[in-house]
């Protein structure tokens, strides 16, 4: 089974430059968690709880870091520790408007 949270929006303060740490910027996060199919789903313990996934992502997005690679890696690490039945977890973090002169677009990392 594949559970995905897509296009989670955050305003956060990640970046190497002082202006990014002061002014912040818009980020998007996608999470895909693959688990084995179960025969029956009876309780919240039988499924990947979206609220728990969101709380983990938000907690890490609230901690300013120099590199989005480290943010994404830490999110994945914490998800793996929480969802021990997960067979595969992918985290994609997008910096919507990196401060690169003349650049129009975004920067994205996937772990």
N, C-alpha and C positions, 0 to 999 in steps of 0.2 A: 504494500500500500504506500502511496506517496501522498504526503500532506505538505501543502505549500502555503506560506504566508507571503504575499506578493505586494511589492510597492509600499512597504511601510515607510511613512514619512517622518523625518526627525529634523529638528533644528539643533545643530550641535557645534562643538568648538574644537574639531579635530584639524590638525594641520601643523606644518613645520614653521609657518610664518606667523609673526606676532599679530598681524591684522586678522588672521584666521582665528587665533585664540581669543581675540578681543571681540570681533564682530560676529563670528560664527558663520554658519552657512547651512544650506539645505542638503540633506542626505537621504538616500533611499536604501532600503534593505529588503532583500528577498531571501527566504529560507525555504529549503526543501529537505524534508525528513522522510527517508524511506525505511519502512518497517515490514516485517513479514506479515502476511495476511493472517488474521485470526479467524477461527471458525465462527465465533460469536463475540459481539461487543455488548456488554451488559452495563459496565460502569465507566466512569471517567478514567479510571486506572487502566482500562483496556485500550484507550486511544491516546493519541498525542494531543494534549490539552493546549489549544491555541493561546489561551490566556497565559499559561506558563511560558510558552515560546516568546510571546510578546514581552512579558516582564523581563526575561533574560536579555533579549535584544535591547530593550529600553535602558536597562541598568548599565549595560556596556556603552551605549551611545551617550549616556550622561557623564561618562568619565573622559575628559579631554586627553587626546593622545596625539603624538606627532604624526603617526602614520596610520592610514586607513587599513593597511595590511594587518597591523597589530590588532586593531579593533575587530576586524572580521575573524582573525584567528582566535581571539579570546571568546567571541560569541560562539564559534563552533565548539571550542573546548568545553564551554559551560553547557551547551546543549547536549554534547556527548555524555557529559557527567550526569545530566538530569534524565535523559532518555536513553537508558542503558540497553533497551531493545532495538535501538536504531541500527540499521545495517549500513546506512550512508546518510551523511548530512552535508549539504552544500549551502554556503552562505555567500551571497553577493552583496557587496557594499558599493554604492555609487555616490561619489562626490559630484553634486549636480553642476556646480560652476567653479571649478578649480581656478585659482588666481594665476593663470598663465596668460601673459599679454597676447592679445589677438586670437586666443582660442575661444571657439564657440562649441560647446558640447560638454561632455562630462567625463570623469575618470572613474573607472570601475575595477574592483578586484574581486576575485572569486576564490574561495578556499573550500 
